[in-house]
Amino acid sequence: MGPAAPPTQAPALTYRNGPLLTAVQVSTIFWGGAWQQAESAQAQQLNAFFDYVLTSSLIDQLAEYSVPGQTIGYGSRVGTLTLTSPEPAQPVSDGDIQQLLRDQMAAGALPAAGPLSLYFVYLPPGVTVSAFGSSSCASFCGYHDQMDGQVYYAVMPHPDCAGCVGGLDSLAALTSTSSHELCEAITDPVPGQGWYDDSNGEIGDICAWQVRQLGQYTVQLEWSNQQGACV
């Protein structure tokens, strides 16, 4: 998720025959000692956000992207981990994050990966993420991807710059970006192989930084093919 840009042409997501996360199972990973100290309350709030949003109307609206044999419905948060050692490097690379996930799954600290698993990795303030030849804040505020054939994950740098705060407070910026990556990971877990638009990207890219309140949380609007709008 990066800065908002107007669609270059009328958006239309098309299905590319890949997997969908029909009943997503989210595990949160808070990497860095700050999550046990200054950011501990925010970590708890983010877990509460997932507990709420995974059975909310945000998931209901994704049902239009169900396909035969893959019906999108509610998910659940199945685990959380706060990891204080080792501290993330500065900058931390996407490869470092992938290795962290492998190590923690092998150690039994995280639930084993299944076809519906999605690991959300949150970085502490002051740590830049380097991925895809670019870096957080400069080019993106979060992203999702897959590794090792069928391990789905999302990476959430802390919103340390104006471009990733979007005029919101820190928690609202994180829940907005998290909802963006969550909806994209559900509908397009292998980027470009689920629901995708070659000109405008994924379901959240089309509506970047258009937000609304859902319960007590700030979430991003997502593109609806049926309504032809961000909803």
C-alpha positions as CSV (number, residue, x, y, z in Angstrom):
1,M,0.0,0.0,0.0
2,G,1.5,3.3,-1.1
3,P,0.3,6.9,-1.7
4,A,-3.1,7.2,-3.3
5,A,-3.3,7.7,-7.0
6,P,-6.3,8.0,-9.2
7,P,-7.2,5.0,-11.3
8,T,-5.8,5.3,-14.9
9,Q,-9.0,3.8,-16.3
10,A,-12.2,2.4,-15.0
11,P,-11.3,-0.4,-12.5
12,A,-12.5,-3.9,-13.1
13,L,-11.0,-6.8,-11.1
14,T,-10.9,-10.1,-12.9
15,Y,-10.3,-13.5,-11.4
16,R,-7.0,-15.2,-12.4
17,N,-7.9,-18.7,-11.1
18,G,-5.7,-18.6,-8.1
19,P,-6.4,-19.5,-4.4
20,L,-8.6,-17.3,-2.1
21,L,-8.4,-17.2,1.7
22,T,-12.0,-18.1,2.2
23,A,-11.9,-18.3,6.0
24,V,-8.7,-16.5,6.8
25,Q,-6.7,-17.5,9.9
26,V,-4.7,-14.6,11.1
27,S,-1.6,-14.7,13.3
28,T,-0.1,-11.4,14.5
29,I,3.7,-11.0,15.0
30,F,4.9,-8.0,16.8
31,W,8.7,-7.8,16.2
32,G,10.9,-5.8,18.5
33,G,11.1,-4.9,22.2
34,A,9.1,-1.7,21.7
35,W,5.9,-3.9,21.4
36,Q,6.4,-5.0,25.1
37,Q,7.2,-1.4,26.2
38,A,6.0,1.8,24.6
39,E,3.8,0.1,22.0
40,S,2.3,-2.7,24.1
41,A,-1.1,-1.0,24.3
42,Q,-1.1,-0.6,20.5
43,A,-0.3,-4.3,20.0
44,Q,-3.3,-5.2,22.2
45,Q,-5.5,-2.8,20.2
46,L,-4.4,-4.3,16.9
47,N,-5.3,-7.8,18.2
48,A,-8.7,-6.5,19.2
49,F,-9.1,-5.0,15.8
50,F,-8.6,-8.3,14.1
51,D,-10.9,-10.1,16.5
52,Y,-13.6,-7.6,15.5
53,V,-13.0,-7.0,11.8
54,L,-12.7,-10.7,10.8
55,T,-16.4,-11.2,11.5
56,S,-17.6,-7.8,10.4
57,S,-19.3,-6.2,7.5
58,L,-15.9,-5.6,5.9
59,I,-15.7,-9.4,5.3
60,D,-19.3,-9.6,4.2
61,Q,-18.6,-7.2,1.4
62,L,-15.9,-9.5,0.0
63,A,-18.4,-12.2,-0.6
64,E,-19.0,-10.9,-4.1
65,Y,-15.5,-12.2,-5.0
66,S,-16.4,-15.8,-4.1
67,V,-16.0,-18.3,-7.0
68,P,-17.2,-21.8,-7.4
69,G,-15.7,-24.0,-4.7
70,Q,-14.2,-21.0,-2.9
71,T,-16.8,-19.0,-0.9
72,I,-15.4,-16.1,1.1
73,G,-16.7,-15.9,4.7
74,Y,-15.6,-14.9,8.2
75,G,-12.1,-15.6,9.5
76,S,-10.5,-15.6,12.9
77,R,-7.3,-14.6,14.8
78,V,-5.6,-17.9,15.8
79,G,-2.4,-16.7,17.4
80,T,-0.2,-13.8,18.4
81,L,3.5,-13.5,19.2
82,T,5.7,-10.7,20.5
83,L,9.3,-11.3,19.7
84,T,11.9,-9.2,21.5
85,S,15.1,-11.0,20.4
86,P,16.6,-10.7,18.0
87,E,15.7,-7.1,17.3
88,P,14.9,-6.3,13.7
89,A,17.8,-4.9,11.7
90,Q,17.7,-1.4,10.3
91,P,16.6,-1.6,7.6
92,V,15.0,-5.0,7.8
93,S,14.6,-6.9,4.5
94,D,11.8,-8.9,3.2
95,G,14.1,-11.9,3.3
96,D,14.7,-11.3,7.0
97,I,11.0,-11.3,7.6
98,Q,10.5,-14.5,5.6
99,Q,13.3,-16.2,7.7
100,L,11.7,-14.9,10.9
101,L,8.5,-16.6,10.0
102,R,10.2,-19.9,9.0
103,D,12.2,-19.9,12.3
104,Q,9.2,-19.1,14.5
105,M,7.0,-21.7,12.8
106,A,9.7,-24.3,13.1
107,A,10.1,-23.5,16.8
108,G,6.3,-23.9,17.4
109,A,5.9,-20.2,18.4
110,L,3.5,-19.6,15.6
111,P,0.7,-21.9,14.3
112,A,1.8,-24.0,11.4
113,A,1.0,-22.7,8.0
114,G,-2.1,-24.0,6.3
115,P,-4.0,-23.0,3.1
116,L,-5.9,-20.3,5.0
117,S,-3.1,-19.0,7.2
118,L,-2.1,-15.3,7.0
119,Y,0.8,-14.0,9.2
120,F,0.8,-10.2,9.9
121,V,4.2,-8.9,10.8
122,Y,4.3,-5.5,12.6
123,L,7.6,-3.6,12.9
124,P,8.4,-1.1,15.7
125,P,8.8,2.6,15.2
126,G,12.1,3.6,13.5
127,V,12.6,0.5,11.5
128,T,12.4,0.7,7.7
129,V,11.4,-2.3,5.6
130,S,13.4,-2.9,2.4
131,A,11.5,-4.9,-0.2
132,F,11.1,-5.2,-4.0
133,G,13.9,-2.8,-4.6
134,S,12.4,0.0,-2.5
135,S,11.6,0.9,1.1
136,S,8.7,1.7,3.4
137,C,7.6,5.3,3.6
138,A,9.4,6.0,0.3
139,S,7.2,3.7,-1.8
140,F,4.9,1.6,0.4
141,C,3.2,1.6,3.8
142,G,2.5,-2.2,3.8
143,Y,2.4,-5.1,1.5
144,H,1.4,-8.8,1.4
145,D,3.0,-11.7,-0.5
146,Q,3.6,-15.5,-0.3
147,M,6.7,-17.5,0.2
148,D,7.7,-21.2,0.1
149,G,4.8,-22.1,-2.2
150,Q,1.9,-21.5,0.2
151,V,2.8,-19.3,3.2
152,Y,0.9,-16.0,3.0
153,Y,2.1,-13.0,5.0
154,A,1.6,-9.3,5.3
155,V,4.2,-6.7,6.5
156,M,3.3,-3.6,8.4
157,P,6.0,-1.0,9.0
158,H,5.2,1.4,11.7
159,P,3.7,4.6,10.2
160,D,6.6,6.9,10.9
161,C,6.2,9.3,8.0
162,A,3.4,11.7,6.9
163,G,2.9,9.7,3.7
164,C,1.9,6.6,5.7
165,V,-0.1,8.3,8.4
166,G,-2.5,9.9,5.9
167,G,-3.7,12.5,8.4
168,L,-4.8,9.8,10.9
169,D,-3.4,8.9,14.3
170,S,-1.0,6.1,14.6
171,L,-3.5,3.3,15.4
172,A,-6.0,4.5,12.8
173,A,-3.2,4.5,10.2
174,L,-2.3,1.0,11.1
175,T,-5.9,-0.3,11.1
176,S,-6.5,1.4,7.8
177,T,-3.4,-0.1,6.2
178,S,-4.0,-3.5,7.9
179,S,-7.6,-3.6,6.5
180,H,-6.2,-2.8,3.0
181,E,-3.7,-5.7,3.2
182,L,-6.2,-8.1,4.8
183,C,-8.8,-7.6,2.0
184,E,-6.1,-7.9,-0.7
185,A,-4.7,-11.0,0.9
186,I,-8.1,-12.6,1.1
187,T,-9.0,-11.9,-2.5
188,D,-5.5,-12.1,-4.1
189,P,-3.2,-14.1,-1.7
190,V,-0.7,-14.8,-4.5
191,P,-0.4,-11.3,-5.9
192,G,-1.8,-11.2,-9.4
193,Q,-3.3,-14.7,-9.4
194,G,-6.6,-14.0,-7.6
195,W,-8.7,-10.9,-8.2
196,Y,-6.6,-8.3,-10.0
197,D,-6.7,-5.4,-12.3
198,D,-3.7,-5.0,-14.7
199,S,-4.1,-1.2,-14.7
200,N,-5.1,-0.5,-11.1
201,G,-3.8,-3.4,-9.0
202,E,-5.7,-5.1,-6.2
203,I,-9.0,-4.4,-4.4
204,G,-7.4,-2.0,-1.9
205,D,-5.0,-0.2,-4.3
206,I,-7.9,1.3,-6.2
207,C,-9.3,2.9,-3.0
208,A,-6.1,3.8,-1.2
209,W,-6.5,6.2,1.7
210,Q,-10.3,6.4,1.4
211,V,-11.4,5.5,4.9
212,R,-14.5,5.0,7.0
213,Q,-15.4,4.0,10.6
214,L,-16.3,0.4,11.3
215,G,-17.3,0.1,14.9
216,Q,-14.5,1.9,16.8
217,Y,-11.9,1.3,14.1
218,T,-10.8,3.1,11.0
219,V,-10.8,0.9,7.9
220,Q,-10.1,1.5,4.2
221,L,-12.8,1.4,1.5
222,E,-12.4,-1.5,-0.9
223,W,-13.4,-1.7,-4.6
224,S,-16.7,-3.4,-5.4
225,N,-17.1,-4.7,-8.9
226,Q,-20.8,-5.0,-8.4
227,Q,-21.3,-1.4,-7.3
228,G,-18.5,0.0,-9.5
229,A,-17.3,2.1,-6.6
230,C,-15.2,2.1,-3.4
231,V,-17.4,1.0,-0.5
